[in-house]
Amino acid sequence: MSYSVPDLRAYLSGAWTVERSLLDRATGIRGTFSGTVTFRARDEANDDDGALVQCESGRLRWGQHEGPATREYVWRPGASPETMDVFFPDGRFFHRVSLSADSPGLRGEHWCDPDDYRVSYTVVGPDEFRYEWDVRGPRKDLLLTTTLRRHVRRVHTLRT
């Protein structure tokens, strides 16, 4: 990894664009997802626990399906600033993430009976990171590759 993230919460906070490719290796069906991801404090008025809510929304094209799609996760601070634990909205643990250069958190896993989910993260720089989920098991054989780029709001100035 060429870029290390010492404070994961600070790095993630804000708005990102997301592009995802989806491949069902069992059927050969390919798909895409395009949209936005925001990482925001869980409760803007009371941010005591430091958690971030990841809200993803966009357009999914998968086989014969095309339409809007959303999902949400909760990221809670871990034992150190470079680590966060990811949870499903119902509170179940998903996986641990650390994007520091020497961290084993660049790879994670989640068992979702009967399938095994394994993720690897790559930080490209201060405004881009990627992750790839390799899902294998009797029900699923998927490869999901995601790129997030920090959403930069353009500021227009008037010339006089």
Secondary structure, 3 states (H helix, E strand, C coil): CCCCCCCHHHHHCEEEEEEEEEEECCCCCEEEEEEEEEEEECCCCCCCCCCEEEEEEEEEEECCEEEEEEEEEEEEECCCCCEEEEECCCCCEEEEEECCCCCHHHEEEEEECCEEEEEEEEEEECCEEEEEEEEECCCCEEEEEEEEEECCCCCCCCCC
